[in-house]
Amino acid sequence: MPAAALGLLGAFVYGSADFLGGVAARRIGPLRTTAVGAVAGLALLLLALPLVGGAWSAAALGWGALSGLVGTVAVALLYACLAIGPMSILSPLTALVSALVPLTWGLLGGDRFEPVGYVAIGLALVAVVLVGFVPEKGAVRPRPRALGMAVAAGAMIGVFLILIDQTPDDSGVVPLIANRVANAAVMWTVVAIAVARARRPVPVAAGDLPAVGLPDQLRGGMRLEPRGAGIAAGGGVLDATANLLILIALRLGDLATVSVLTALYPAGTILLAAVVLRERVAPVQWVGLVLAIVAAALLALS
């Protein structure tokens, strides 16, 4: 099934986009990284429009814009929960929920598999957890607030896939363009508000030393450093490419299959971190990667 191959490829491209986003966020901050990435992704989709095409309609624009707003909430919740930690628990939990929500929706909507397909789905869900598992020494039990945000982030990612799946078959990349416009509008508004707040003068109480300026960390990274912006743009291009691959996969296949394979996106991040940053891949993650490939092969045969 081409949809299975495209879904797995889309997951790896998503993971690669997350890797670049993480590198860029260290330079220009997560808000600017997301905002720059949204514009870069929009530019790619506009360039692809004459080649891929797509019918403009209220349904395509509406579902696309709504998916963009949901995606923005998903990213915000994901960053927030991972900042609290521990990532070793919250990351695979988010990925698992992001698979279960659209999987359940797809099965309720009539998606069905051969027996081997259900085995493959089970293997893929196990792979999602194993791939996203990052062993941490002395990891503490996650707080209820962090667990709630992780579940909510995964649910929002799942809802994003459901919304994209609702777009008309003849809409091409139009829904993704609407998605990026909505995402970019929200993120740049947030960045503008953050910059305005950071530039407000800090009141000094009597007897205190005068404030000569806020540290760059507190100012939210006021400078849009060129190298960081370039990396963020690259991440945005990859993210838009992944969205396009997933959209095509949904057109060719079913929501249940594509959503489970898309949840394997941490694999791309892990592999790039191992190659570029020389980070160690845990044995349990290698097992997850092998299971992911096996599951994708079984789904292609089902």
C-alpha positions as CSV (number, residue, x, y, z in Angstrom):
1,M,0.0,0.0,0.0
2,P,1.6,3.3,-1.1
3,A,-0.2,5.0,1.8
4,A,1.8,3.0,4.4
5,A,5.1,3.9,2.7
6,L,4.2,7.6,2.5
7,G,3.0,7.7,6.1
8,L,6.2,6.2,7.3
9,L,8.2,8.6,5.1
10,G,6.2,11.5,6.4
11,A,6.9,10.5,10.0
12,F,10.6,10.5,9.3
13,V,10.4,13.9,7.6
14,Y,8.4,15.3,10.6
15,G,11.1,14.0,12.9
16,S,13.8,15.7,10.8
17,A,11.8,19.0,11.0
18,D,11.6,18.6,14.8
19,F,15.4,18.1,14.9
20,L,16.1,21.3,13.0
21,G,13.5,23.1,15.1
22,G,15.2,22.0,18.3
23,V,18.6,23.3,17.0
24,A,17.0,26.6,15.9
25,A,15.2,27.1,19.1
26,R,18.5,27.1,21.0
27,R,19.5,30.1,18.9
28,I,16.4,32.2,18.4
29,G,13.9,30.7,20.9
30,P,10.9,28.4,20.3
31,L,8.4,31.2,19.4
32,R,10.5,32.6,16.7
33,T,11.5,29.2,15.4
34,T,7.9,28.2,15.0
35,A,7.0,31.6,13.4
36,V,9.8,31.5,10.9
37,G,9.1,27.9,10.1
38,A,5.5,28.7,9.4
39,V,6.4,31.4,6.8
40,A,9.0,29.2,5.2
41,G,6.6,26.3,4.9
42,L,4.0,28.6,3.4
43,A,6.5,29.8,0.8
44,L,7.2,26.2,-0.2
45,L,3.5,25.3,-0.5
46,L,2.8,28.4,-2.6
47,L,5.6,27.3,-4.9
48,A,4.2,23.8,-5.1
49,L,0.7,25.0,-5.9
50,P,1.2,25.4,-9.7
51,L,2.7,21.9,-9.8
52,V,0.3,20.0,-7.5
53,G,-2.8,22.2,-8.0
54,G,-5.9,22.2,-6.0
55,A,-9.5,23.5,-6.1
56,W,-10.2,26.5,-3.9
57,S,-13.3,26.0,-1.9
58,A,-14.8,27.0,1.5
59,A,-14.4,23.5,2.7
60,A,-10.7,23.3,1.8
61,L,-9.9,26.7,3.3
62,G,-12.1,26.1,6.4
63,W,-10.8,22.7,7.3
64,G,-7.2,23.8,6.5
65,A,-7.4,26.9,8.7
66,L,-8.9,25.0,11.5
67,S,-6.2,22.4,11.4
68,G,-3.6,25.3,11.5
69,L,-5.2,26.6,14.7
70,V,-5.3,23.2,16.3
71,G,-1.7,22.5,15.2
72,T,-0.6,25.7,16.9
73,V,-2.2,24.7,20.2
74,A,-0.7,21.2,19.9
75,V,2.9,22.6,19.5
76,A,2.4,25.0,22.4
77,L,1.2,22.2,24.7
78,L,4.0,19.9,23.5
79,Y,6.7,22.4,24.2
80,A,5.2,23.2,27.6
81,C,4.9,19.6,28.8
82,L,8.4,18.6,27.6
83,A,9.8,21.7,29.4
84,I,8.4,20.3,32.6
85,G,9.5,16.7,32.0
86,P,10.5,14.0,32.3
87,M,10.8,13.7,28.5
88,S,11.4,9.9,28.8
89,I,7.7,9.5,29.8
90,L,6.0,12.5,28.2
91,S,7.4,12.2,24.7
92,P,6.2,8.6,24.0
93,L,2.9,9.3,25.8
94,T,2.2,12.3,23.5
95,A,3.1,10.2,20.4
96,L,0.9,7.3,21.6
97,V,-2.1,9.5,22.2
98,S,-1.6,11.2,18.8
99,A,-2.0,7.8,17.2
100,L,-4.9,6.5,19.3
101,V,-7.2,9.5,18.8
102,P,-7.3,9.3,14.9
103,L,-7.0,5.5,15.0
104,T,-10.2,5.3,17.1
105,W,-11.9,7.9,14.9
106,G,-11.0,6.0,11.8
107,L,-12.2,2.6,13.1
108,L,-15.5,4.2,14.2
109,G,-15.8,5.7,10.8
110,G,-15.5,2.3,9.1
111,D,-11.8,1.7,8.5
112,R,-11.1,-2.0,8.5
113,F,-8.1,-4.3,8.1
114,E,-7.2,-7.8,7.3
115,P,-6.1,-9.8,10.5
116,V,-2.4,-9.1,9.6
117,G,-3.3,-5.4,9.5
118,Y,-4.4,-5.4,13.1
119,V,-1.2,-7.2,14.1
120,A,0.7,-4.5,12.3
121,I,-1.2,-1.7,14.0
122,G,-0.4,-3.3,17.4
123,L,3.3,-3.6,16.5
124,A,3.3,0.1,15.3
125,L,1.8,1.3,18.6
126,V,4.5,-0.6,20.6
127,A,7.1,0.9,18.2
128,V,5.7,4.4,18.9
129,V,6.3,4.0,22.6
130,L,9.8,2.4,22.2
131,V,11.0,4.9,19.6
132,G,10.0,7.9,21.7
133,F,11.4,6.5,24.9
134,V,14.6,8.4,26.0
135,P,16.1,6.8,29.1
136,E,16.9,9.3,31.7
137,K,19.0,8.6,34.8
138,G,17.0,9.2,37.9
139,A,13.9,10.3,36.0
140,V,11.2,11.5,38.4
141,R,7.5,10.7,38.2
142,P,5.8,13.3,36.0
143,R,3.5,15.8,37.6
144,P,-0.3,15.5,36.9
145,R,-0.2,18.9,35.1
146,A,2.6,17.6,32.8
147,L,0.7,14.4,32.1
148,G,-2.4,16.3,31.3
149,M,-0.6,18.6,28.9
150,A,1.1,15.6,27.2
151,V,-2.3,13.9,26.7
152,A,-3.8,17.1,25.4
153,A,-0.9,17.7,23.0
154,G,-1.2,14.2,21.6
155,A,-5.0,14.6,21.3
156,M,-4.5,17.9,19.4
157,I,-2.0,16.3,17.0
158,G,-4.6,13.5,16.4
159,V,-7.3,16.1,15.8
160,F,-5.1,17.8,13.3
161,L,-4.9,14.6,11.3
162,I,-8.6,14.1,11.5
163,L,-9.2,17.7,10.3
164,I,-6.8,17.3,7.4
165,D,-8.5,14.1,6.5
166,Q,-11.8,16.0,6.1
167,T,-10.5,18.2,3.3
168,P,-11.9,17.6,-0.2
169,D,-10.1,15.1,-2.4
170,D,-9.7,17.7,-5.2
171,S,-8.3,20.4,-2.9
172,G,-4.6,19.6,-3.5
173,V,-2.3,21.7,-1.3
174,V,-5.0,24.4,-0.7
175,P,-5.8,23.2,2.8
176,L,-2.2,23.2,3.8
177,I,-1.8,26.7,2.5
178,A,-4.7,27.8,4.7
179,N,-3.1,25.8,7.6
180,R,0.1,27.7,7.2
181,V,-1.5,31.1,6.9
182,A,-3.5,30.5,10.2
183,N,-0.4,29.2,11.9
184,A,1.9,32.0,10.8
185,A,-0.7,34.6,11.8
186,V,-1.1,33.2,15.3
187,M,2.7,32.8,15.9
188,W,3.8,36.2,14.6
189,T,1.1,37.8,16.7
190,V,2.4,36.0,19.7
191,V,6.0,37.0,18.8
192,A,4.9,40.7,18.4
193,I,3.2,40.6,21.8
194,A,6.3,39.0,23.4
195,V,8.6,41.6,21.9
196,A,6.3,44.5,22.9
197,R,6.2,43.2,26.5
198,A,9.9,42.7,26.6
199,R,10.6,46.3,25.5
200,R,8.5,47.8,28.3
201,P,10.6,49.7,30.8
202,V,11.1,47.8,34.0
203,P,10.0,50.0,37.1
204,V,12.8,50.5,39.6
205,A,11.9,50.7,43.3
206,A,13.6,53.3,45.4
207,G,17.1,52.2,46.5
208,D,17.3,49.6,43.8
209,L,20.0,49.7,41.1
210,P,18.8,51.1,37.8
211,A,17.9,48.5,35.1
212,V,20.4,48.9,32.3
213,G,18.7,46.3,30.1
214,L,17.2,42.9,30.2
215,P,19.2,39.8,29.6
216,D,18.7,38.4,26.1
217,Q,17.1,35.3,27.7
218,L,14.5,37.4,29.5
219,R,13.8,39.5,26.4
220,G,12.8,36.4,24.5
221,G,15.8,36.5,22.1
222,M,15.1,39.9,20.6
223,R,17.6,39.4,17.7
224,L,16.5,37.2,14.9
225,E,20.0,35.7,14.4
226,P,20.5,34.8,10.7
227,R,21.9,31.3,11.1
228,G,19.2,30.4,13.6
229,A,16.5,31.8,11.3
230,G,17.9,29.8,8.4
231,I,17.8,26.6,10.4
232,A,14.3,27.4,11.5
233,A,13.3,28.0,7.9
234,G,14.7,24.6,6.9
235,G,12.7,23.0,9.6
236,G,9.6,24.8,8.3
237,V,10.2,23.5,4.8
238,L,10.6,20.0,6.0
239,D,7.5,20.3,8.2
240,A,5.4,21.5,5.2
241,T,6.9,18.6,3.1
242,A,5.8,16.1,5.8
243,N,2.3,17.6,5.8
244,L,2.1,17.2,2.1
245,L,3.3,13.6,2.3
246,I,0.7,12.8,5.0
247,L,-2.0,14.5,3.0
248,I,-1.2,12.4,0.0
249,A,-1.1,9.3,2.2
250,L,-4.6,10.1,3.5
251,R,-5.9,10.5,0.0
252,L,-4.5,7.1,-1.0
253,G,-5.2,5.2,2.2
254,D,-7.1,5.4,5.5
255,L,-6.9,7.6,8.5
256,A,-6.2,4.7,11.0
257,T,-3.1,3.4,9.1
258,V,-1.6,6.8,8.4
259,S,-2.1,8.2,11.9
260,V,-0.3,5.3,13.6
261,L,2.6,5.5,11.2
262,T,2.8,9.3,11.5
263,A,3.1,8.9,15.3
264,L,6.6,7.4,14.7
265,Y,7.9,10.9,14.0
266,P,10.4,10.7,16.9
267,A,12.4,8.2,14.8
268,G,13.6,10.9,12.4
269,T,14.7,13.2,15.3
270,I,16.6,10.3,16.9
271,L,18.4,9.2,13.8
272,L,19.5,12.7,12.8
273,A,20.7,13.4,16.4
274,A,22.7,10.2,16.2
275,V,24.3,11.1,12.9
276,V,24.8,14.9,13.3
277,L,25.2,15.3,17.0
278,R,26.6,11.9,17.7
279,E,24.0,11.2,20.3
280,R,23.6,7.6,21.5
281,V,20.6,5.7,20.4
282,A,19.3,3.4,23.2
283,P,18.9,-0.3,22.4
284,V,15.2,0.0,23.2
285,Q,14.9,2.7,20.5
286,W,16.6,0.4,18.0
287,V,14.0,-2.2,18.8
288,G,11.3,0.3,18.2
289,L,12.8,1.3,14.8
290,V,12.9,-2.3,13.7
291,L,9.3,-2.8,14.8
292,A,8.2,0.3,12.9
293,I,9.7,-1.0,9.7
294,V,8.1,-4.4,10.2
295,A,4.7,-2.8,11.0
296,A,4.9,-0.6,7.9
297,A,5.8,-3.7,5.7
298,L,2.8,-5.6,7.1
299,L,0.5,-2.7,6.6
300,A,1.7,-2.5,3.0
301,L,0.7,-6.1,2.5
302,S,-2.7,-5.9,4.3
